[in-house]
């Protein structure tokens, strides 16, 4: 009888010890980890409608947003995926002023540790791109009808819009519309940079549009009419491929 009573008391002690708010020693420590996404031009915060030097003429930008898939921290052979999909809008209509906004995204309960890099998918990965906005709850990043092109059967992976003043007259009369989409132009890029996750740690991912439109050291020629927009034909991904192939060069990861 004494043995039974002692066993019961021990079980109760263990039960209450597990309910006192202390962490389970078997679980690795984790932290909330914030990644802030920023839009730049030539290393400075991108500003809507600002006249930027571009080759021998001027350009400005009015819109920049992008989907990002399978954001994954890397540590040797270990991979920690922290997000399936995010939508980052640097030029929301609600923004105050013309400076693009920085977009912080908090990822919950990321295992603490020293990571060697991060991998990011640019656009909507194929298994999600096969779906449509009505397949998702209204709070989901992929519920946005305006970011889906029915004619393509694809989400619009990113939008970069603006105008060019090709003759330096002061009139920005040439529209620039770059909407990339379809599985053919989905890209993943790995950035090998030390990233430490611990309480209070954070990182920054920057996208520089000057770098995006600088292809192998040369300006992407916007004087060519076919280079002023991405085609509405889902089979014509010439311009979209050039830009999506260059997003790694346009991206910097900092901690």
N, C-alpha and C positions, 0 to 999 in steps of 0.2 A: 504493500500500500504506500509506503514511504517513497519507493522508487517511482511509482506512478505519479505521486504528487510532485516530486522533484522534476520529473520529465515535463509535466504540465507547466510548472513555473518557468522552466527553461524555454519552452516553446513560446509562452506569452512574452517573455523578455525579448526574445528574438523578433517577435511580431511587432512589438512597440518600438524596438530599436529601428526597424525598417520604416516606421511611420513618423519618425521625429524630425523629418526634413533634411536629414543628412544624406549625402550622395552615396550611391552604391559604389563601393570601392572597385567592383568589377568593371564598371563603365569608365571609359577614358574621359578625361576632362574635355569640355567643349565650351565654346563661346559664341556669342552673336558676332558676325563678321560683316562689316559694311564695305561694299565696293561702290565708289562714286564714279559715275560716268560723266565725261566732259567732252564738249565739242570745241575745237580750236581752229584757227587759221593762222598759219605761220607761227605757231607757238603761243598765240594769245587767244583769249576767250572769243569765240566766234560771235559776231554781232550781225543781227539781221539788217539788211538793206545798206550795210556799209560798203563803200567802194573800195575794193581790194585790187592791188596790182596783180596782174596775171599775164605772163608773157609780155606782149607789147600793148595790151589793152586792159580793160577793167572788168571785174565781175562783182556781183553781189549775191547774197543768199538769203532766202526767206523761209526755208523749211529744211529741217533735218531730223529724221527719226529712224529708228532701226529695231528690228527683232534680233535677239541673241538667244541661241539654243545651247543646251548641255554645257553650261559653265562648270568647269571641272578643275579642281586643284590637284596638282601632281606631286607625288613624293616617291621617287624611285619607281617601283612597279605598282605602287598603290595609287588609286584614283578615287577622289572624293567629289562626286557630283553635287554641286550646291544649288543648281537650278535646272529645270527642264526647259523653261522658256521665259524670257523677259521682253517687254516692249519699253524702249527708252525714247522719250520725246524731248528733244532739246529746245523745241520751238512751240510750246503749247500756246494756244490762243489766249489763255488766262495769264500768261507771263506779264510782269510789269516791266515796261521798257523793252529795248531791242536786244539786250545782251542775252545770249542763249543761257539756259538754266543748267546747272549741274544736277544730276539725278542720282541721289544715293539710294542704294538697294541693300536692305539688311537681310542677311542670310542667317537663319536661326540654327543654333546648336551644331556649329561646325567643329569637328574635332581639332583640339589644339595641336600645334606642332609646327615644325619648320618644313615648308614645302619648297619644291624646286622650280615650280612654274604653274601656269594656268593655261587651260585650253578653252577656246571660245568658238562656238558655231555662229557663223554670220548668216542670218536669215532664219527660216523656219525649217527644222530638220524634216526629211521626207515623210516620216510616219505621222508627224503632226500636220505637215503641209497637205496631206491627203484628206484632211478634215475641213470643215467649213465653220464660220463663226457661230451658226446656230447649234453646233455640237457642244458648245461650251457655255458655262454659267456667265452671267453678265459681268462678273468681277474678274474673269479670266483674261489674260493678255490677248488671247486669240479670239475673243468674242467681238472684236472691232470690225464691223462691216466695212468701214471706210479703208481698212487695210487689207482687203481681200478683193481680188480681181476675178470675177466670175468667168470672163473670157479666157483667162489663163488656167482656171482651175487651180489657182495658187494665191497664197498671200503675197502681198508686196513686201519684200524683205526689208527694204529701206527706201526712203524718199529723200532726195537732195534736189531742191528746187531753187532757182534764182534767175538772174538776168545778166546779160553781157552788154557792154558798151564797146563794140568791136572797132569803131572808128574814132574812139576817144572824143566824141562830140558832147559828152555829158548826158546823152540820152541812152538809157539802158533799154534798147529796143529789141534785143534778141532773148527770147525765153529759153531757159535751161531747165529741162525736166528729166531727172534720172530716177526711174522707178525700177528697181531690180527685183526679179522674181523668177520662180520655177525651180524645180529640183536641179536643173542643169547648172545653175549658178550658186547653189549652196556651197559654202566653204567652211572649213574648220582650220584654225591656226593655233599653234602652240607658242607661248611666250616663256622662255626660260629665264626666269628672274626669281630671286629668293623672296618668298612670302611667308611671313610668320603670323600664325593665328594664335591669339591669346586674348585675354580680357582687355578690351579697349583698342585692339589692333584694327587697322583698316587699310584699304588699298584704293588706288585710283587707276581708271582706264581712260585714256585720252584718244580721241579720234581727230586727226588734223586733216581738214579738207584740202589744204594746199598740198600735203603729201599724197592725199588720195588721187589728186589730178596731176601729179607728177609721175610719169610712167618711165621707169628706167632712166631717170635723170632728165627727161624731156617733158615739156608741157603737153598735156592732152589738148589737141588742137580744136578749140571750140569754134574756130572760123569755118570749119568744115560742117555744112548743114547736118549731115548724118551723125555728127558727134554732139549735137545739141540736145539730144533726147534719146531715151531708150525706146525701142520699137514696141508698138502695141501687139505685134505678131509674136506669139509665145515661142515660135520657132526661130525667131531672129534675136539672138542673145549676144550679138557682137559687142555692143557697147557695155552691156551689163557684165559680160565676162571680163572685159578689160578692167572695169572698176572693182568687181568682186575679187579678182586676182590680185588687186593692189591694196586691199584693206589691211593686210598684215603690215605692209610698209607704212600705213597711215596710223597704226595703233602703237601706243606706248603704255606699258604697265609700270606703275610706280608704287612703292610702299615707303 
